Amino acid sequence: MENFADERDFVVLDLDRLTAQALRLSFDTVTLRDLFRVLWTKYHFLSPHAKAVPQALLKSLKMFLPYRQLSFYRLRHFVRRVLKDPRCDVLLEAKINVPIDCAIGEALKEAMPNLKEVIVIPDVGSVDPPALNSYLGLAAAQIFGPRIPEGARIGIGGGRSILAFAKALPNFVKARNLRFYALSRYIDSLISVADAEKAVGEMVVDFKWKHLSDTDDITIEGVIFSRDIKGQDLDWAFVGIGGMEENAWRGDANELSLGLTAAQKVSAIAELLFHFFAADGTTVTFPSKGLANFETVSLAVLREMVRLNRPVVVLAGGKEKAKAILSVYNACRFGGPLFNYLVTDESCAVELLRMTRPEKRLSEIAKRAEWWEVKNRFLVAHLKYAASKPCKSVVGIANLLGVPRKKVQQWLKDAIEGAENGPPLFSFSVRVPSPEFALEVALIRRYKLLDARVVPHFAASSEQLVHLGLSAAQFFCELLRDQESLRVGIGSGYEVRAMIEILSLPNTLNHFQKLKRLEFWGLSESLMSAITQGLSTQTILTSIALRCNAKSIRTQVRCHRFNSNLPYLTLDAALFTVRRPYEGDPKFLESVGMKCVERIKEGKPIAFMLNQFLNERGDPLIPEEASKCVPIKVLQTLVSQGKPVVALNARAFEEIEPHAEALRIACVNNIVNCLVVPRPIAEAILRKK
């Protein structure tokens, strides 16, 4: 027979704490489970949409029991409260498809013929300057990541855009065997974003931790700075260009004591791997205390890579960077080109065109109107969902951009849902707060349940029982909420007893102001000569009745032992244990007066519940008149009426598969429509077909 604890496996029930926890969870305005289910339904279950609370979302949320009783008005109000919860920002992850202006990129490539490809992204800096470097890095990873082959040797510089590239690359690269080389090093005690070694280290960490489950298949290595590296040792290089007139670069330079005044005296306007350039492309030097802390590769490394036709990608954007980029580009006259690919933004690209081809007008470049639409779709979506200071109001975005509100709404819709058969610019995935929440949704969808609660797995059987009882108690409290009366069917077993003990009746009932009457009806009964563990239905009901009637409480509580003449179809809910049959079950039932051993053996029992055995088709093996429990057909009728019929099982410490099969049989035959189970059993149920 079943056993949950001995003296080596004993957990003292802190009932006050557990009861308070069950009440707190059931009365939380917005629980973490609510957050996940609303966000999962909105961003995963439904097709992409821009509306905050569409009608389809409200209808879909009705698949979950807690929201079925809410009117559409109350549910809409609840969803809006959920979406304003600050925890949403943690659970939601925006996946951004940065649009590329190919037309202006081609025009810039013609103006700067040493470049093989120019990637131009929207002018994000005009509305959110801190975001520009992030998008430059993201665009570089998005474009070049899929091109990087297995075994590639990649040189990495320092700077904010390169660090953003390092963070984004693991999401786009397909290769599993890569080596990254730091092209510079900062040897002072200060940890600087300009240090390439730090970017390489962060890249290796991200690769390892994003693929933590299969690290054996990944060979990612970061190589610290070496002066001996040559261009032929690298297949790719990603570097940034600093503009010495740029405010952000000036701030870093002052912190690193690079000596800006001395740099200005020699007309330095650009920096690449801590080599400095004048406007005509010549390299310049100047005395600087801070530069002594930097080590960097020779420019010959980059020139050799370009000569060998290997990509050297520069990431730099913002109108103020144009002079710096052109300065480094002009260095090709003094030994050869230093880069052959450029990732920049629209404002910088336009300024570069003005400087290199002043006669060329922007209006002459193809598809300006189309790009204006695409760019603004991206900008409004960025401002709403990903800005350093998000602007949640459509009116606020319209005022910021100086365009009509309806235009902003259309751009948002196109950015999220896709426009002109193009992919969405912004999509969202929901981070799962715990594997148990994801399993709950999977169970509900697979077996068309009203609800499911999955608790973490605990090695100690008594601890597993306590936590399952806590989850069941929370579920029960949710059933009581906003009810004036409730009639509940109760079965037998450890799980039901744990739930009742954690509920700590009648004290819990004081928290339900509307509740006037609560009835418990026994779903089964077994004759007993002695009480050993208090697990029978009648013993559990006796505990409830004595505890509630011993105190004067507002709610009228009535308990009824099993009686086949009771109108069980009027129940509002039912909770009981469903498990696999144990070897001693038939003998136990026979000992209390049920003559059914042979019939049970012949029927090949799969599940046991309420004194009844079920075969693989869900058919009862004990005749209704002999089983001393509510008929299976009654439970199926309650399920068809949409009333919660809850199966409990905490037996993850035993062989799991038979218990999972018993629960599956109960679900597929519409005997239960709610589950409260530990994680291993939930996983086993979902493995079954």
N, C-alpha and C positions, 0 to 999 in steps of 0.2 A: 504493500500500500504506500501512499504518499507520505513524505516526511520532509520538513523544511529546515529543521535545525536540531543540533545536539549541543552538548556543553562546549564543544570546540568551535562552534559556529553560531554565536549568539549575539544578537544586537538588541540593546535595550531600546524600547520604543519611547522616544521623547514626545509624548502625545501632544503636549501643549505646543511645542514647536511645529510639529507636523500638521496639526489642525490649523494653526495660524497660517502656515504656508499654503495649505489647500485653499483656505478662504482668500488669502491675498491674491493667489493666482486666478481664482475664479472671479474676483471682483476688480481685477486690473482693468482699467478703461481700455487700454490697448496692450495686449500681451505680445511677446516676441513671436508666438505662434500666429497671432493675428497679422502681424507685420509680414511674416513670410508668406502666409496664404494669400493675402491681398496682393502683394507684389508679384508673387509667382503667377497668380491668375492674370494680372494686368500685363505683365511683360513677357511671360513665357507661354501661358495657355492660349491667350488671344493673339491674333495677328497684330502687327505693329499699328499703333494708332496714336494720334496727337492729343485727343481729348483727355482731360484729367480723369473724369469719371463717366465713361460712356455707358449707355444702357446695357450693352453686351457684358460689361464687367459686373454689373449688379446681378444680372441673370446668371452668370457663371458662378458667382460667389454663393448662390443658393445651393450649390452642390455640397457645401459644408453645413453641418447641422446647426452650429451656433448662429448662422445668418438666415436660416430658413424662416424663422418666426418674425424677422424684422420686416417692416414695410419697406417699400423702395425708398420712401422719403428718409426713414431712419437709417437705412443701410447706406444711402448716398452720404448722409451726414457723417456716419461712422467712417466710411472710406476716405472722405476728405480729411478727417482727423488723423487717420492712419498715415496718409500721404504727407501730412505736415510734421509727423513725428521725426525728430532729428536722427533717430536710428536708421531711417530710410537711406540716408546718405552713406551709411556703412554697408548696408545690405545690397545696395544697387551699384553695379559697375557699368559705366558707359563704355561701349565699344565704338570708337570713332573712325570713320572712313574719311580721311582728309582729302578733299577734292584738289585736283591738280589742274592748273591753267596751262594746258599744252601749247596753246597758240602763242602766248607771250614767252613761253620757254623756248619755242622754236625761233622766235624773233631775236631773243637774247643770244641764242647759240650762233645765229648768223652774224651778230655784232661782235661776238667773242669766239672766233673760229677754233681756238684751242680746246674749247669745251665740247665734249661728246654728248652730254645731256644736261639739261637744266630743268630742275624740278621747282615749280613755282606754286606756293600755297597761298590761301587768302591772307589779306592784310589784317591778321588778328591783333597785331600791336596797336592798331588805331582805336580799338575798343577795350582791350585788356592786355597791356604791355607785358605783364609777368608771364602770360601764357605763350608768348611767341616762341621762346626757346623749346618749350615742351612740344609744340606742334612741329617745329623743324626736326627735332629728334624722332618724333612719331612718324612723320612723312618719310624720313630717310629709312627707318626700319620697315615701313610699309612697302616702299618701292624696292629697296635693295636686299632686304632680308631673304625673300624667296629666291634671289639669284645667287646667294652665297652657297658654294658647293661643299660637299664633305671634305674634311681635311684642310679647309682654308686657314691661312695664316693672316690675321687681321691686326693692323696697327691702329692704335687708339690714342687720340689726343685728349686734352682736358677741356673744361668749360661746361657751361650749363646745357647747351644744346647737345653736346656729346654725351653728357650724363643722361639726358632724356633719351637719347638714342640707345644707350646701354640698357636702360630700364625697359624699353619697348621691344628691343630685338628678340628676346626669347619668345615673344608671342607670334613672330612672323617667320623666323628662320626654320627651315626644315632639316638642316644638317644636324647631326648628333655628335660630330667629331670636329671640334674647332679649337684653335689656339689664338689667344689674344696677346698682343705685345704692347706694352706701355711705351709711348714715344717720348715721354718726358717724365720728370720726377721732381717733386718739391721736398727738400730734405730738412726743412725746419720743423719745429714741434707743432706748429699750427697745421691742422688738417684743412686743406684748401680744395675747393671745387675745381681749381685749375690743375690739380695734380692728376695726370693721366693714370698713374698707378692705382689711384683710388677708384677711378671709373672702371678700370679693368677688374679690380677686385669686386666691385658691385655687380658687374656683368656676370662674373663666374658664380657669385652667390645667387643671383636671380635665375640663372640657368639651372642650377642644382635644386633650388627650392621650388621652382615651378614644375619640375619633373621629379619630385621627391619619391614617387612610387616606382619609378623605373630608372634610378640613377645608374644602375649597372650597365644600361645601354648607352649612356652618355659619357663622352670623354671631352670635357671642357677644361682647358688649362689656361691660366693667366701667367704671363711671363713678365717679370719686373724689368725695369728699364736697363738697357745695355747700350753703351756707346758703340759697340762693335756691330750692331745690326746694319744690314745693307738692304738696298731696295729689292734685290733679288730674293731676299729672305721673306718678303711679304707678298701676299696676293691681293689684299685690299688695305686701304687706309681711310680712316674717318677722322677729320680734324676740324677745328673751328678757327675762325679769324676774329681777332679782337680789333675793334675800332677805338683808337685812343681818344676820339672826341665823344665817345659814347659814355653816358652817365654811369651805367652799370659797370663798364670796364674800368672807369676812373675809380669807382668805389673799391673794386677788387685791387687795383694797382696801389691805391693808398694803403690798404690793409697789408699788402705784401711788400710795401716799401720799395716800389719799383722806380721811384724818382721821375715823376711826370714832368717836372720843370726841366730836368736835363734832357728828357726825350723830346720836348718841344723845341729845345734849342737846336737839335739836329734834324728838325722837321719830320720826326717819326709820326706816322698817322695810322699804321697798321701793325698787327702782331700775329705771327703764326708760329706756334710751338716755341714761343719766347725768342723768336728772331724778329727784328723790327725793320720796317720798310718805310721809305719816303714815298712821295706821290708818284715818282717816276719808276718805282720798282726796285731801286737800289736798296741794299741792306745798310742799315746804319747801326752804330754802337754808341753807347753813352755810359758814363759811370753810374752805377746803381748798386747800393748795398743789398737790396732785395734780390737782384738777379743772381747773386752769388749762391743763393739757396736753390736755384734751379739747375737741373741737368736736362739736356734735350738732344735729340738726334740732329745730325747735319741735314741741311736742306738738300744735300746730294741724294739722300735716301728717297725723298719724294720725287726728285727729278728723274732718278733712275727708274722708279716705278712707272712714271708717265711714259718714259722712253720705251719701257718694256710693254706698254699698252695695258697696264694694270690700273684699276680704278683708284684714284685718289679723290675722295669726296669731301668737299668743303661744305660745312653747315654754317650759314650766317644770314641774318635777316634784319629788317628794319632799315628805313631810309638812310639813317646816319651811318650804316655799315657800307653803303655803296662805294664811298671813296676808299675805304680799307680794302674791299674786295678787288677793286680795280687796281689798286696799288700792288697787291700780291700777284694779280694776273699779269701786270706789266713786268714783273720780275722775269718773265720768260725771255726778255731781251738780254738777260745777264746769266745765261747758262742753261736755259730751257724752262718749260712750263713746270709749275709746282703743283698744279691740280688740273684734272680734266673732267670733273663732275661738280655741279653746284646745286645745293638745296637752299632756296631762299624764299622770301615772301613777295607779294605783289608790289608793295611800296618800294622795296629795294630793287626789284627787277625794273620797275618803271624808271627809277632814278639812274640805274646803270644804262638803260637804253638812252635816256636823255644825255648822259655824259659821253657815250660812245657813238651814238647816232642821233645827234640833235635835230637832224632834218626829218627823222621818222616820227610821225604822229601816232599817238595811241589809237586813234579812231581807225587807222589803216590796218590794224591788227584784226584778224578774223575773229568772229564769234564773241565780240565784246558784250553784246546784250545778253547772250546765253550765260556767259561767265558771271555777269553782274547778278543774275538770278541765283546761280549756284552758290556764289560767294556769300550772298546775303542769307540764303537758307542755312548755310554753315554758321554764319556769325550769330544769327538769332538762336539757333540751337545751342551754340557754345555759351551764349550769355545766359540762357535758361538752365542748362544742365551741367556745364563744366567750367564756368568762369571762376577766377580766383575769388570773386564775390558774386555768386549767382544772382541773377535778376529774375525772380519767379513771376513777376507781373508782366503780362503782355503789354500793358500800357506803358510800363517803365521801359521796356525794350524799344517800343515805338518812339518814345520821347528821346531815348538815347541815340537812335539811328536817324531820327527826323523823318519817319515814314508813317503812313496810316496804320492804325491798329489792325484793320482787316488784312493788310498786306503781311504784317508780321504773323498773323494767325495762319495764313496760307503758306508762308515760308516754313513755319514750324511743322505744319502738316506734311509738306513735301519732304522736309529733312528727315522726319521720323518714318513716314510711310513709303518714301521713295517717289520720285517724279519722273515722268517720261520713260517709264520702264527701266529706270536706273535703280541701283541699290540704295537703301537708306544711308544717309550720312551719319546718323546716330542710331545705335541700337543699344539695348540694355540686357544685361544678364543679372540674375539674382543670386547673390552669395547665400549659400545655405548656412544658417546659424548653427545647425547641428545635423548630423546624418539622420537622426530620428525624425526630424520635421520632413525631410525629403521622403523617407519611408512612409510616413503617414499619408502624404499626398499620393504616393504610388499605390498604396493599398486602397485608398478611396476610389481612385480611378480604375484600377484593375478589377475590383469586385463590386463597383458601384455602391459603396458603403455610404452611410450617413456621416460617419466620423471614424477616426482611428487615432489612438494615442500610443506612441511607441516610447518606451522608457529605456535609458541606457542599460547596458549589461553590467552586472556585478557578479564577481566570482562567488561570493558568499550567498547561499540560498536565502537566508533570512533577510539579508540586505536587499536582495532582489525583490523579495516579497513586500518589504516595507515600501520601496519606491513604486512598485506597481500599485500597491494599495493607496499611496499618496496620489498617483495619477487618476485612479478610479474615483477617489474622494473629490478631487478637483472637478472631474467630469460630473459627478453627482451634484455638486454645488452649482455648477452651471445649469443643470436641469431645473434646480429650485429657483434660480434667479427670475424675478418678475412674475412668479406664479402665485396664485391665491390658493390653489389646491393641487396636489399631485398624488397619484396612485402608482406605486412602484412594486414590481414583482422581484422577489429576492430568492436566489438559490443558495446552495451550500458550498463549502470548501474554504481553503486557506485564503484565497484571494478575496472572497466576499467578507470574511471575518476581518482581514487586514483593513479593508475599506471602511467597515463599520467602526473599528477601533480608532482609526485616524480621524474619522468624522467627529468623534467625541460628542455624540448626541447626549442631551438636548442642547448643550451650550451653543453649538453651531447655529441652531435654528434662530437664535436671537438676532442674527445678522440679516435675516430675510424678513423685512418689515411687512411685505404683502402676504406672506404665507399664512393662511388660516387653518388649513387642514392637510395633514400628511398621512398617507396610509401605506403600510407595507404588507404585501400579500406573499405568503409562501408559495413557491413554484413546485416544491416537492416535499416529501416527508418520508422518513425512515423510522421504523420502530427501534427503540434503544432500551437496553437494560442498564446501561451506565453511560455517564458523560465523561469522556476522557480528554477531548481537545476542544470541545465547543464549536465544532465545525458544521453540525447539521443545521438545516434550515430552521427547524423549530427552536433550536438553542440560540441561534443568531437573532431570531425574531423576539424571543423571550428577553434577551439582553436589551434590545431596543425598547421594548414595552416597559420593562422595569425601570430603566434609566429615565425615560421620558415622563413616566407617570409618577416618579418619586419626587419630582419638582413641579412647582407651579410655573408653567410657561404659557406664552400667548398662543402658540400653535397647538392645535388638537392633533395628537398622534395616536393612530390606531394600528394595531398589528393583528393579522389574521393568519393562522396556520393554514397549510394546504387543505383545500376543500374543493372537490371536483364540481360542486354546485355553484361556486363563486363565478360571477361573470368576468372571466379573465380577459375577454375582448375589450373591456373598458379600461384596462391598464394604460397608463401614460408612458411607461418605460419598464424595462426588465433588465436585470443584471445577474449573471451567473457564470460559473466556471465551465469552460469547454476544454477537454483534454483527451489524451489518448487513453484507451482502456488499460487498466493494470491487471495483472494476472489474478490478483485476489478479489477483484470487483464482483464477479459472479457469486463467489462463495459468501462474500459479505452481504450481498443482497438476499441470498438464500437464507442467511442466518437471521435476517429480520423479517422473514416471511414471504419473500418473493421467489417462487419456484420457476426458474427460467434458465438454468445453466445450459441445458442441451440446446435450447432454441438460440441462445447467444452464440455458442460455439459454431453452430451450423450457419449462422448468418454472417460470419466473418466481420466482426465489429471493427470499425475504424475510429469512431469517436464515442466519447462518453459525456453525458450531461444530464443533470436532473433525474437521476435513477434510470436513464434511458441510454441504450446503445444504438448507434447509427451505422449502417453499412455505407459503402462507397457512393451509393445513390442518395444518401440522406434519409433512407427509410428507417423507421424505428423497428427494433428487433423484439422488443417486449410489448405485448398487447397493451392497448391503452388502459383497459380496466385493471391491469395488474401492475402497472408501472408506478402508481402513486405519485404522479407528477403531471404537470400541465401538458396536454397533447402537443405534439410537434406542429400540427396544423394550426393551432392557436397562435404559436409563435410566428409561423409563416404569414398568418393573417395580419398580425401586428406589424410585421415588416412591410407588407403590402400597403398598410395604412400610413406608412411613413413615421411610425413611432420607433424610438431608439430601443433596440434589443441588443444588449451589450454582452459580448463574450470576453471573459477575463482568463488570462493564463500567465503565470509567473514562472513556469518550469523550465527556464533556460539552462538550469544546472543538470538536467537529465538529457537523454538522447533527444535532440531537437526535432528531427524530421517527422516522427510519428505525431508529435503535438501539432506541428505545422500542418500536417495533412488533416488532422481532426478539425482544426480551425478552418481550413480551406473548404472542407466538405460542408461545414455549417454555413459558410459564406455563399458558395455557389448554389446551394439549395435554398437560399433565402430564409434560413432559420435564424440568422443574426444579421444585423446591418451595421454594427459598431464593434471595434476591437480595442482592447487594451492589453498590450503584449510587450515583452522585452525585445530589444533590437535583434538578437540572433533568430528569434522565432519569426519576426517580421520579414527578415531577409530570406528565411527558409520558405515562408509562404509565397513570396514573390518569385522564388526560383521555380516553383511548381507551375505547370502549364494547365 
